[in-house]
């Protein structure tokens, strides 16, 4: 992957660590690691994994993401972006959870599936533009209140398009007291 902004993973033509958009309006994510740009052949593997339960494709993508995150700041926990229970029943499994399990094993990190919940069923993001994606995710996530929130977590997801899903989850975690929220994704759409 070419040099990318550390806050949003968009490509940068220079060696600057942060893009102009993130400097003007800092996102709720402190760092984003994307193993790939969303293009061939990743654009064929991710849908097979996400919608057709191709676990071999998921293992390959997860392995590449684990390698991409080798030198990342070590979080207190990995948190997969949760599916709503209705979507989970429809799909039969949670691709973000499968990725997070692999990453937790490879990096010897705690996996926390109890902190973040999707409390509102949302329309599929792939059918929406950027503004509609943000509106669609408003109040979609809730954080389980615990005596002490982890200081640093990493959200795990398969693809980052506009960042609306990851940003909504990060906002919920920050409201619950998490100080640093990063994201690790298989691919970033440019």
ABEGO torsion letter per residue (X at the ends): XBBBBAAAGBBBABABABBAAAAABBBABABBBBABBBBOAAAAAAAAAAAAGBAAAAAAAAAAAAAAAAABBBBABBBBBBBBAAAAAAAGBBAAAAAAAAAAAAAGBBBBAAABBBABBBBBAAABBAAAAAAAABGABBBBBBABBBABBBBBBABBBAGAAAAAAAAAAAAAGBABBBBBBABBBX
